């Protein structure tokens, strides 16, 4: 049984210096985020799960349910995938992971069709699918990479095959990038950025702590977030780098074999709506 001990101190320390620094949303949103009734549970040595349900419309003028896994630099993080779509719970159990979140984008029309570059254990499993204009797509504007179990969030450069030269065992392109080198990335005015959806994100603090974050949505209990709102949340959590992963019905967080958020494919606010996905980010 999860011990729902309230612990707001860690969040307050991480975000209090930001109360006057982010013009996108009001100080009331920042204060509401810090003052939320955050539960905290130590999952294993170096892994802490924090969750909060903002159920009175107090965050961005909406109800929100946020799950945050804080992973110490001592814990190993990997990218896992298969030749068929599998649920995040299956990916986690297949490698005996302590925790996992869904990975990057894919085409649901086929048994397996990652649309983003994927390398596992040094072997390329998929290439970036090019757009009709032959430019890098918004979900290919950055990458997560793991080297010796440590995760990095990287920003794509102008070279089309940039990700192929990343010196890491595992590489997965995704995007858009939210924060790079402690700087907020510009957000674009189109529906993918501005519409509220369930979201999954990976971020990193300056001390090497990795944050795996899932925001629920598409329900009266949890509206979901625009990318600008998610960007601010990752900043408030103390991230100096952060990237958006696949969201919507894919957004899932698994801890010790159990889903701890509210995936949406069954259109209910429970743990029963998990979707099969192409890959996942796992904590060993």
C-alpha positions in Angstrom: 0.0 0.0 0.0 1.4 3.4 -1.0 2.1 5.7 2.0 0.6 9.0 0.9 2.7 11.1 3.2 2.4 14.7 2.3 5.8 16.3 1.4 5.8 19.7 -0.2 9.3 20.8 0.9 11.2 19.3 -2.0 9.0 21.0 -4.6 9.1 24.3 -2.7 12.9 24.3 -2.7 13.0 23.5 -6.4 10.6 26.2 -7.5 10.4 29.0 -5.0 13.2 30.9 -6.8 10.9 30.9 -9.9 8.0 32.7 -8.4 8.9 36.0 -10.1 10.8 34.6 -13.1 8.2 33.1 -15.5 6.0 35.5 -17.3 4.0 32.9 -19.3 1.7 32.0 -16.4 0.7 33.9 -13.3 2.4 33.7 -9.9 -0.9 32.2 -8.7 -0.2 29.2 -10.9 3.3 28.8 -9.5 2.0 29.2 -5.9 -0.8 26.7 -6.5 1.7 24.2 -7.9 4.0 24.5 -4.8 1.1 24.5 -2.4 -0.6 21.4 -3.9 -1.2 18.4 -1.6 1.7 16.4 -3.0 2.0 12.8 -1.9 5.5 11.2 -1.7 6.6 7.6 -1.7 10.1 6.2 -1.8 9.8 3.4 -4.4 13.3 2.1 -4.0 16.7 3.6 -3.2 17.1 6.7 -5.3 13.5 6.6 -6.8 10.7 8.7 -5.4 7.2 9.0 -6.7 5.3 12.3 -6.1 1.7 12.9 -7.2 -0.8 15.7 -6.9 -4.4 16.0 -7.9 -5.4 19.7 -8.4 -9.1 19.2 -8.2 -10.5 22.6 -7.6 -9.5 24.3 -10.9 -6.5 25.9 -9.2 -3.8 25.1 -11.7 -4.0 26.9 -15.1 -7.7 27.4 -14.3 -8.2 23.7 -14.6 -8.2 20.3 -12.8 -4.9 18.5 -13.2 -3.4 15.2 -12.1 0.4 15.1 -12.2 2.8 12.1 -11.5 6.5 12.7 -11.0 9.2 10.1 -10.7 12.5 11.5 -9.3 15.3 9.2 -10.2 18.7 9.7 -8.7 21.9 9.7 -10.9 22.8 6.3 -9.3 19.9 4.5 -10.9 20.2 3.1 -14.4 17.8 4.3 -17.1 17.3 2.5 -20.5 15.2 2.7 -23.6 13.4 -0.5 -24.5 11.4 -1.5 -27.6 10.0 -4.5 -29.5 9.1 -5.5 -33.0 5.4 -5.3 -32.0 3.4 -2.7 -30.0 3.4 -3.6 -26.3 2.0 -2.0 -23.2 4.3 0.0 -21.0 3.5 -2.4 -18.2 4.8 -5.3 -20.5 8.0 -3.4 -21.3 8.6 -2.8 -17.6 8.1 -6.4 -16.6 10.1 -7.8 -19.5 13.3 -6.1 -18.1 12.3 -6.3 -14.5 12.2 -2.5 -14.3 11.3 -0.7 -11.1 9.4 2.0 -13.1 8.7 3.1 -16.6 6.9 5.6 -18.8 5.9 5.4 -22.4 8.4 6.5 -25.0 8.3 8.4 -28.4 5.8 8.5 -31.3 4.6 5.7 -33.6 2.1 4.8 -36.2 -0.8 2.8 -34.7 -1.9 1.4 -38.1 0.8 -1.2 -38.1 2.0 -3.9 -35.7 5.2 -1.8 -35.2 6.1 1.4 -36.9 8.2 3.9 -34.9 8.2 7.2 -36.7 11.3 8.4 -34.8 14.9 7.3 -34.8 15.6 4.5 -32.3 18.9 2.9 -31.3 19.1 0.2 -28.7 22.4 -1.2 -27.4 24.1 0.4 -30.3 21.8 -1.2 -32.9 19.6 1.1 -35.1 16.0 -0.2 -34.9 14.2 2.7 -36.8 15.0 5.9 -38.7 13.2 9.2 -38.5 10.2 9.3 -40.9 10.6 12.4 -43.0 7.7 14.9 -43.6 6.3 15.6 -47.0 8.5 18.7 -47.1 11.6 16.7 -46.2 12.2 18.6 -43.0 12.6 17.4 -39.4 9.2 16.9 -37.8 8.3 18.5 -34.4 8.6 15.1 -32.7 12.2 14.9 -34.0 13.5 18.2 -32.7 15.4 16.6 -29.8 16.4 13.3 -28.4 17.0 11.3 -25.2 20.1 9.3 -25.1 21.5 6.9 -22.5 25.2 6.2 -21.9 26.2 3.7 -19.2 22.8 4.1 -17.8 22.8 7.9 -17.5 20.2 9.8 -19.4 20.8 12.9 -21.4 18.3 15.3 -23.1 19.7 16.7 -26.4 18.7 19.3 -29.0 18.8 18.5 -32.7 21.1 20.6 -34.9 20.7 21.4 -38.6 22.2 18.1 -39.9 19.4 15.8 -40.9 21.2 12.6 -39.6 22.4 14.4 -36.4 21.1 11.6 -34.1 23.2 9.0 -35.9 26.4 10.6 -34.6 25.3 10.7 -30.9 27.9 8.7 -29.0 25.4 6.7 -26.8 24.2 3.1 -26.6 20.5 4.1 -26.7 19.0 7.1 -28.6 15.4 8.0 -29.2 14.3 11.1 -31.0 11.3 13.0 -29.8 10.0 16.4 -29.2 9.5 19.2 -29.2 12.2 20.2 -26.8 10.8 22.2 -23.8 13.9 23.4 -22.0 17.6 23.4 -23.1 20.5 24.6 -21.0 18.1 26.2 -18.5 16.4 28.2 -21.3 12.8 27.9 -22.3 12.4 26.8 -25.9 9.9 28.9 -28.1 6.5 27.4 -28.5 4.7 27.4 -31.8 1.1 28.6 -32.3 -0.5 25.4 -33.6 -3.0 22.9 -32.2 -0.4 20.3 -31.2 1.3 22.9 -29.0 -1.8 24.7 -27.7 -4.5 22.1 -27.2 -4.6 20.4 -23.8 -3.8 16.7 -23.9 -2.3 14.0 -21.6 1.4 14.5 -21.8 4.6 12.6 -21.0 8.0 14.4 -20.5 11.5 13.6 -19.4 13.6 16.2 -17.7 17.0 16.6 -15.9 18.1 18.7 -13.0 21.6 20.3 -12.7 22.5 17.6 -10.1 21.8 14.8 -12.6 18.4 13.8 -11.1 16.1 12.6 -13.9 12.4 13.4 -13.8 9.8 11.2 -15.5 6.6 13.2 -15.6 3.1 12.1 -16.7 0.2 14.6 -16.9 -3.3 13.1 -17.2 -6.0 14.6 -19.4 -9.2 14.3 -21.4 -11.3 14.0 -18.3 -13.3 16.4 -16.0 -10.9 15.3 -13.3 -7.8 16.2 -15.3 -7.8 18.5 -18.3 -4.4 17.8 -19.6 -1.9 20.5 -20.6 -0.7 22.5 -23.5 3.0 22.2 -24.2 3.6 25.7 -22.8 1.9 24.6 -19.6 3.9 21.4 -19.5 7.1 23.5 -20.1 6.3 25.6 -17.1 5.7 22.6 -14.9 9.1 21.1 -15.9 10.7 24.4 -15.1 9.0 24.6 -11.7 10.3 21.1 -11.0 13.8 22.4 -11.4 14.7 21.0 -14.8 17.5 22.6 -16.8 16.7 20.3 -19.8 13.3 18.8 -20.7 11.7 17.2 -23.7 8.1 16.1 -24.7 7.5 12.4 -25.4 4.4 10.8 -27.0 1.2 11.8 -25.2 -2.5 11.4 -25.5 -3.7 7.9 -24.9 -0.1 6.7 -24.8 0.8 8.6 -21.6 1.4 6.0 -18.9 3.5 5.6 -15.8 4.2 2.2 -14.2 5.7 1.7 -10.8 6.4 -1.8 -9.5 4.2 -3.3 -12.1 1.2 -1.1 -11.4 -0.2 1.9 -13.4 -0.2 4.9 -11.1 -1.8 7.4 -13.5 -5.0 7.4 -15.5 -4.4 6.4 -19.2 -7.3 7.5 -21.3 -8.1 4.8 -23.9 -11.1 3.6 -21.9 -12.3 7.1 -21.4 -12.5 6.6 -17.6 -10.5 8.2 -14.8 -8.9 4.9 -13.7 -5.9 2.7 -14.5 -7.7 0.6 -17.0 -7.1 2.5 -20.2 -3.6 1.6 -21.1 -2.5 1.7 -24.8 0.1 -0.4 -26.5 3.1 1.6 -27.6 6.3 1.3 -29.6 8.9 1.8 -26.9 9.4 2.9 -23.3 11.8 4.6 -20.9 12.6 2.3 -18.0 14.3 2.6 -14.6 16.3 -0.5 -13.7 
